Amino acid sequence: MWRFESTHERADSQYLDQMIAALEVDAHVQSHADSILDAVAHQEPLIAQSLQTPQDPRFHAEGSVMRDHLRLMLMFVFALVEEKAHMVDIEEFRRLKGYEGEIQELEDLMKENISFFQVYTLCHDVAKWVSVTFSARRGSRGFELGFNKPRAHHFDEAAHERAQKLAQYRELYRQFAGAEFHGTGRQTQAQFYLHYGIDVHYPNHARKIHTPVNGALLTRLCEAHRLPARDREMLEDLISHHMEFGRDFHAVRPARIARYVHLARKRGYDADDFIDLAQACLFLDHSVGSLRLAAHGAWHETDGIVHFLKSEHDFAPHRRDEKEALRETQEKKERNRVLREVGLDGIAMMDVLGMESGPEFGLALRRIHAGIFGQGEMPRFGRKIDVEIEKRAGEYYKKLFEKGE
């Protein structure tokens, strides 16, 4: 996905941490996200359960349960749609010189496919509830309480054992939050971890989207959001592989792009479209929705998406020129179509200006179009003609705005 310009007029940049902090105190986007979560939880017991899945603050310090993770993802998408946030204004992306178009395209992709990313958000971690398991360091309070399952045995732990440990963990957390420590939700989550040292794991949860029960849930939500069957297939593949996105791009690794190209072609998808969607999913899940916690503080990680973008470019640099040429051709065709619709094309303007085709008219038309496109001063032809051109230019801008919405 290669684009070479952003249509958004840049504002002062903010680090992603700052941008998300501002959204978290925006009552409107938070209420919108909560209303979506409440509604789907009421309809789908699997979602209602998953929202209460415990989270490990090392990777998910945004809140003690998975609802906090999903809420942040939804809030960011809604903020993009409402023009309260722009990805090109994120400082970590602002530093990516030459990638402005790619960043804008990621934003456009999410804004133009709201339902797709809502379903992804709701379903990508739904199997964590039935996968959750725990471990604790030897000598910690958690280890003494029995949260000491060796990592090697997490995959073969029986379902009833998982359920028992999950119930024990939730009760332990409830008691700690209600009696032993009083602070904000995030402070409580961090202090609980420091006090008990219990790590939370979800072995193989991504692949469990292929199970009949989770697959049926995905189908119902796709149907409720009126997504076509092709989108449902792509969502299943994106969810199944979403944990690999971060692992594959912990560094710039162009060779890893080949596996996604291969997967897309094998499944009959357009490879560029599939990679675009994977990048948007990685950004929402690993960057926006995940607050990391370490000794030096908490932060939203952007390295993964930056490495993914650079890897895509380095995988096939020649494609950049090819895509630029195609994009420019498509934009020119679309621009000319709108010019014809509003009467700013050559034939219509000959009548307005009262001129015949020729070098003089060609120069006048180029100057008018330059003025409309913001590439120069609008020429003057007298009040009556100027008013007519201004009126048609207004219609041109209106149609572009409607298309953007």
N, C-alpha and C positions, 0 to 999 in steps of 0.2 A: 504494500500500500504506500504509494509515494505521491505526495502532494507537495507543492513548492510555495504555497502562500497560505496565510491565514486570513479569513474574512473578518475576524474579530479585531477591533481596534484595541491594542494592548493597554492594559492598566498597569499600575505598579505591581511588581511580582510579590508573591508570598510563598513561604515554604509550605509544603503540603500540611504539615502539622498546624500551622496558623490558619490555613483555609478551613480545615476540618473543625478546628476549635471554634471558629466563627459560626459554622453551620450547626454545631451542637447546641448553640444557644438561640438558634432560629426556631421559634415555636412552630411556625407554619410547616417547614419541611419535616420537622420531627413528628408533628401530629399526623402529617400525610403518611409518613413511613409506618407509624404505629397503627394507623387505621388499616393499612394493607395487611400488616402482620396479624392484627386482631381478627380481621375478617376471614383470612385464609385459615387461621388456627381454629376458628369456629366451625369451618366447613371440613377441615382435614385433620383428624386426630394425629396422623403421623407428623404433621407440621407442628401441631401444638406440643407434642412430646419433644421434638427436636429443639424447639426454642428454649427448653430448660436444660439442654446439654451443658455440663460444666466446661469451663474453658481454663486453659493454662496461661497464666499471665506472661510467661516468657515469649509467647507468640500471639496471645490474644488478651492483652491487658485492657482492651476497650470495655470489658465488663465480665462478670462472673459466669454468664450464661450466653448461649449462642444467639439469643435474641439481640443482644447488644451488637454482635458482629453483623447480622443481617440488617439491622436498623441503619447502621452507618452506610452500608452499601446502597440501600434504597434512598437514603437522604441525599447522597451525593448525586445520584442520577436525577432526582427531582430538582436539585439545585442547578444542575446543568440546564435542564429544560426551562426553568424559571429565570435563566440568565443571572443567577446569583453566584455562579462560579464558572470559571473558564480555565481549561487545562493549560492553555498557553500562558496563563498568568501564574502558574506554579513555578517557583524558582528552580526546582530541580530540573524541570523541562526547559525553562528559559535558557539554561546553560548549555543545552544541546543545540549548538549552532548548526543550522542547516536542516534541522528536523521539525521546523515549525509547521510545515504542512502535514506531516505525519501525526503530530500531536493534535492538530485541529481535526484531522480525519477521525481520530479516536473519539473525540468529543462528539462529532457529528454522528458517528456510528451509534453511540449510546443514546443520543437524543432522538434519532430516527427509528430506534428499535427498543422503545421503552418496555413493551410487553415481553420481548425476548429476554431482556436482562432482569426483569422482575422474576420471571420463571427460573432463570439461572440462579438468581440470589436465593430464592425460596428452596430450591431443590439440591444445590450443589453439595451441601453438607448434611442433608437430611438423614443419612445413614450413620452419622456420628453417634446418635442416641443408642443404637444397638451395637455399636462397635467399641464404645468407650471402655478403657481399661486404665489401670493406674500402676505407678511404681514410685518408690521412694528410696532415697539414699540410706545406706546402712547407718544406724545411729540417730536418724531423724525421728521425730515424733510419729510421722506417718508410717515409717517402717515398723515401729513398735506396735502400731495399731493394726498391722496386717496388710498395709498397702505396699507389699514387697514382691509382687509378681515379677520374676525376671523377664526382661524384654524378649528373650528368646521364646517365651511361652505365651506371649500376648495373642498370637494367632490361633492357638489351640485351646484357649480358655473357654470353658463351657458357658452357654448362654445364661444359665441360672447363676453361675459364679459372677458373671459380669453384672447381672441385675442386683445381686446382693451387695457387691462392692459399690455400685452406683448409689444404691439407697443409703448405704453407710456413709459414703462421702457427702451426699446431699444433707443428711442429718447433722453430720459433723460441721459442715459449713453453716447450716442454719443456726446451730448453737453458738458458733463462734461469732457470727454476725449479730446475733441478738443479745449476747451476754458478755463476751470477752473483748470485743473491739467495736468501737462506734466511730464511724467515719463515712466518707463518701463510698459509693459502690466500688470504685476503682481502688481506693485506699484499703478497703476491707479485703478485696481480692488479693492485693499485694501482700498485706500483712498475714493473711491466712497461709499464703504460700511460704512466706518466711518462717511462720510458726511451725507448720507441719511438714514442709518440704515434699509435698505430693505432686508428682508430674502426671499430666493427663495425656493419654494417647488415644488414637482412633485408627487402629490398624486396618488397612485395606478399605477404608470407608468409601473412597471415591468409586471403586469398582462395583460397589453394591448397588449403584444405580441400575445395574443390569438385572437385579433380582426382580421377580414378578411383582412383588408388592410395591417396590419403589418405581419400577417402570410404569405401573398402572397409575401411580400418583403423578408422575411426569406427564403422562398422556392426559389425565383429567385437567391438570393446570394449563397445558397447552391448548386444550379445547376451550377451557373457560376464557382464555386470553385470545382465542381465535387465531392461533398460530398454525400455519400449514404443516403438513406432515414432514416436509423437508426440514423445517426448523426444529421439529421435535427430534428428528434423527441427529441433527447437528448438536443440539443441546445434550443429548445423551452422551455423545462422544466427547464434548467439551467437559462435561461433568466427570466422566470416567477418567479423563487425563489431567484434570485441573491441578492435582498435586504435583504432577511432573513439570508443569510450566516453570514453577519456581526453582525446582532442582536442576532443570536443564539450563537455566539462564542465571545461575549464581555467578556466572562470569560471561563475557562475550564469547559465544561459542557458535560460530556460523554453521558448523557441521550439523548441529542439532536441528536446524531449520529443515533439513532434508527429511527427517522422520515425520514432520507435520505435513510436508508436501506429499510424501508417500501416503500417509494416512488419508489425506483429503482426496487424492486421486483414487485410492482404493475404494473409498466410500462414494465416489462420484460427485464430490464437492469441488467448487472452484477453490484452488489452493490459496490464492490471495485472500479471498473472503474468509476462509477458515482461519488463516493466520491472523487476520484483522480481529476476528471475534475472540480468538485465544488471547490476544494481547489485551483486549478490553476486559475480558474475564480475569486475567492475571492482575491487572491494575485495580479493579474493583475489589477483588478478594484479598490479595496479598498486600496491597498498598493502602487503599482507602479503608477497608473493613478490618484491618489487623493492626493493632497497636502493640509494638514490641516493647518488652521491659527488660532492662539490664541494670547493672550497678550504676551506670552513668545517667540513667533516666529512661524515659519512654519516648518512642518516635514511630512514625509511619515510614516504612521501608519503601524506597523507590528504585533500588538497584536492579531488581528483577525486570521491571518493565523497560528500564533504560538499556539493560543488556540485551533484552529481547529485540528491541528496535534496532540496535547496532548490529546484532547478529543477522537480522533479516537483510539489512543493507549489505553487509560484508559477504553474505552467502552468494549473492549474484549482483554485483555492482552495475553491470551493464543494463539490468532491467530498469534502473532508475531513469535513464534517458528514454527508453522505450515507453515507460509509463507516463513520463512527463509529456511526451509528444501526443500520446493518446488522450491524456487529460485535457491538454490545450485544445485539441480538435473537438472534443466533446463540449467543452465550455464555450468554444466559439460557435458551434452549432446551436446550443441552447440560447446564447446571447442573441444571435441573429433571429431566432424564432420569436423571442420576446420583442425585439425591435420591430419585427413585422406586425406582431399583434397590436402594438400601441401606435403604429404609424410613424416610426422613426427610421424605417429602412429607406433605401435610395429612391425607390419609385414613389413612395408617399411624400418624401421630402422635396422631390422636384415640384410637386403641386404646391406645397406649402411655400417654397421659396420662389416659385415662378421661374424656375431655371431649366435649361435643357441639359442633357447629359454632356459632359465634357470635362476638361481639366479644371475649370473654374468651379463647377459644381462639385467635382470630386474633392477638391480642397476644402470647400465649405462643409461638405458632409463629414469629412475626417475631423475637422475642427469641432463640429457639433458633437460627434461621438466621443471625442477626447474630453470635452466638457462634461458629458454625461457620465463617463467612466472615471472622472476625477483625475484625468491625465493632463488637463490644461484648462485655460479660461474658456468659458462659453462665449462664442462670438455673438455679436449683436446685429440684428437685421431690421430694426424698427419695432415699435411697441407691439403692434398687432401680431407680427410673426414671432417675436420673442415670447409673448404670452402663450401662443399656441404651442411652441416648442417646450416651454416650461410645463404646460399642462400634460403634454405627452410624456415628458421626462418623469413627471410625478407618477403617472400610470406605470411606467417602466419600473421605477423603484418599488412601487406597491406590489407588483407582481413578483419581483425578486424577494421581497420581504415575506410574502405569502408562501412562496416556494421554500424559503428557509425555515418557516415555522412548521 
